[in-house]
Amino acid sequence: MKILKNKIWILGILALGFATPCFAEKVIVAGSTTVLPVAQKAAEVFMNSNPSADISVRGGGSGVGIASLIDKTCDIADASRAIKDTELDKAVANGVSPKAHVVAMDGICVIVNSANPIAALSRKQIKDIYTGKISSWSQLGGSDEKIVVISRDSSSGTFEAFGELVLKGEKTRADALLQASNQAVASVVSRTPGAIGYVGLGYVTPEVKALEVDGVKPSKETVLTGKYPVGRPLFMYTNGQPNGAVKQFLDFVLSKDGQRIAEEEGFVGLK
């Protein structure tokens, strides 16, 4: 009888273990600085609700995150662009099967210093600025002031998306000042009167002015409806179908609470 009771007790403990989420594995998230604030806040809230969870989040850019996933040094790669064919080939060669999860929508906002009188530009005008055809604000109806071009570096998914959606594959002018993050771009533009830059929607602050592009203001509504011409999805990539702690964290990001976090960080939630 004692043996039977012991068996029942052990089975009860095992059942409790299966019913309770297990977070023994550490989850490493790396990549896009655009997705970074969503990932950081989601990880913070998730770990507060699940004290045994261990989620580490770092930036570095979309290219860095995808490279880390390919090298198997992270579990989730944040990216503000789709994976490239060359990256996919490297992944397959290394036994990695990248799976994309759209976690929010974003608009790439073209920003200028808050003192700049210019309020709207067309994509062609922006392209001409970034490729060197326009070099003074006076050419656009503004003051006789040199345009200081601020761009993201080449490891950035925002750089890739901007190049595709606005520059149409042309190269950014050689004298552009390259920055490693959205925050850095916004900071330089905020303190440089003649500057122009581009950041994710969540990085627009009162210190900078977001321009209308092709007559459309960047906002959650215009991004979600597709009216804003420089919108894009934001991704989290995993190695194949996620499971365990990785799946539980992704499920949270895509839940109502997780999407509320994306909205609070200035992006467009999917729900």
Residue pairs with C-beta under 8 A, 6 or more apart in sequence:
21 50
21 52
21 248
22 52
22 244
22 245
23 50
23 52
23 53
23 54
23 245
23 248
24 52
24 245
25 54
25 244
25 245
25 246
26 54
26 55
26 56
27 53
27 54
27 55
27 56
27 75
27 76
27 245
27 246
27 249
28 55
28 56
28 58
28 68
28 73
28 74
28 75
28 76
29 39
29 43
29 55
29 56
29 57
29 58
29 74
29 75
29 76
29 77
29 78
29 236
30 57
30 58
30 59
30 60
30 64
30 65
30 68
30 69
30 73
30 74
30 76
30 77
30 78
31 59
31 60
31 61
31 62
31 64
31 65
31 66
31 68
31 74
31 77
31 78
31 79
31 157
32 59
32 61
32 62
32 65
32 78
32 79
32 80
32 156
32 157
32 158
32 234
33 59
33 60
33 61
33 156
33 158
33 180
33 181
33 182
33 183
34 62
34 78
34 80
34 106
34 157
34 158
34 182
34 200
34 202
34 203
34 234
35 78
35 79
35 80
35 103
35 104
35 234
35 235
35 236
36 57
36 59
36 78
37 202
37 265
38 103
38 104
38 202
38 234
38 253
38 261
38 262
38 265
38 267
39 57
39 76
39 78
39 236
39 253
40 57
41 261
41 264
41 265
42 249
42 252
42 253
42 258
42 261
43 55
43 56
43 57
43 249
45 252
45 257
45 261
46 53
46 55
46 249
46 252
47 53
47 54
47 55
50 248
53 245
53 248
53 249
55 245
55 249
59 78
59 181
60 68
60 155
61 153
61 155
61 156
61 157
61 180
62 77
62 78
62 79
62 80
62 81
62 155
62 156
62 157
62 158
62 160
63 154
63 155
63 156
63 157
64 155
65 74
65 77
65 78
65 79
65 237
66 77
66 79
66 83
66 87
66 98
66 237
67 87
68 74
68 77
69 75
69 76
69 77
69 91
69 96
69 98
69 237
69 238
69 239
70 87
70 90
70 91
70 94
70 96
70 98
71 94
72 94
72 96
72 239
75 238
75 239
75 246
76 236
76 237
76 238
76 246
76 249
76 250
77 98
77 235
77 236
77 237
77 238
78 234
78 235
78 236
79 157
79 234
79 235
79 236
79 237
80 106
80 156
80 157
80 158
80 161
80 200
80 232
80 234
80 235
81 157
81 158
81 160
81 161
81 232
81 235
82 100
82 235
83 91
83 98
83 100
83 237
87 98
88 98
91 97
91 98
96 239
97 239
97 240
98 237
98 238
98 239
99 237
99 238
99 239
99 240
99 241
99 242
100 235
100 237
101 235
101 236
101 237
101 238
101 242
101 250
101 254
102 233
102 234
102 235
102 270
103 234
103 235
103 236
103 253
103 254
103 258
103 262
103 270
104 233
104 234
104 259
104 262
104 267
104 268
104 269
104 270
105 223
105 224
105 231
105 232
105 233
105 234
105 267
105 268
105 269
105 270
106 200
106 201
106 202
106 223
106 231
106 232
106 233
106 234
106 267
106 268
107 200
107 201
107 218
107 219
107 222
107 223
107 228
107 230
107 231
107 232
107 268
108 158
108 161
108 162
108 165
108 166
108 198
108 199
108 200
108 201
108 230
108 231
108 232
109 198
109 199
109 200
109 201
109 203
109 204
109 210
109 211
109 218
109 230
110 121
110 126
110 196
110 197
110 198
110 210
110 211
110 213
110 230
111 185
111 186
111 189
111 196
111 197
111 198
111 199
111 204
111 208
111 209
111 210
111 211
112 118
112 189
112 195
112 196
112 197
112 208
112 209
112 211
113 189
113 190
113 191
113 192
113 193
113 194
113 195
113 208
113 209
114 190
114 206
114 207
114 208
114 209
115 193
116 137
116 142
116 193
116 194
116 209
117 142
117 143
118 137
118 140
118 141
118 142
118 211
119 209
119 211
119 212
120 211
120 212
120 213
120 215
121 129
121 140
121 211
121 212
121 213
122 213
122 214
123 165
123 166
123 213
123 214
123 229
123 230
125 134
125 140
126 166
126 196
126 213
127 166
127 167
127 168
127 170
128 134
129 135
129 147
129 149
129 196
130 149
130 151
130 166
130 167
130 172
130 173
130 176
131 167
131 170
131 171
131 172
131 173
132 173
132 174
134 140
134 147
135 146
135 147
136 144
136 145
136 146
136 147
137 143
137 144
137 145
137 146
137 147
137 194
138 144
138 145
145 193
145 194
146 194
147 194
147 195
147 196
148 177
148 192
148 194
148 195
148 196
149 172
149 173
149 175
149 176
149 177
149 195
149 196
149 197
150 176
150 177
150 179
150 185
150 188
150 189
150 192
150 195
150 196
150 197
150 198
151 159
151 162
151 172
151 176
151 177
151 178
151 179
151 185
151 197
151 198
152 158
152 159
152 162
152 178
152 179
152 180
152 181
152 182
152 185
152 198
153 159
153 178
153 179
153 180
154 178
156 180
158 182
158 198
158 199
158 200
161 230
161 232
162 198
162 230
163 169
163 170
163 172
165 229
165 230
165 232
166 198
166 230
177 188
179 185
179 188
179 197
182 199
182 200
182 202
182 203
183 203
185 197
185 198
185 199
185 203
186 197
186 199
186 203
186 204
186 205
186 207
186 208
188 195
188 197
189 195
189 196
189 197
189 208
190 205
190 207
190 208
197 208
200 266
200 267
201 218
201 219
201 220
201 223
201 266
201 267
201 268
202 265
202 266
202 267
203 266
204 210
204 218
204 266
210 217
210 218
212 218
213 228
213 229
213 230
214 229
216 222
216 227
216 228
216 229
217 228
218 228
218 230
219 228
220 263
220 267
220 268
221 227
222 228
222 231
223 231
223 268
224 268
234 267
236 250
236 253
238 246
238 250
242 250
252 258
253 259
253 261
253 262
254 270
256 271
259 269
259 270
259 271
260 269
262 268
262 269
262 270
263 269
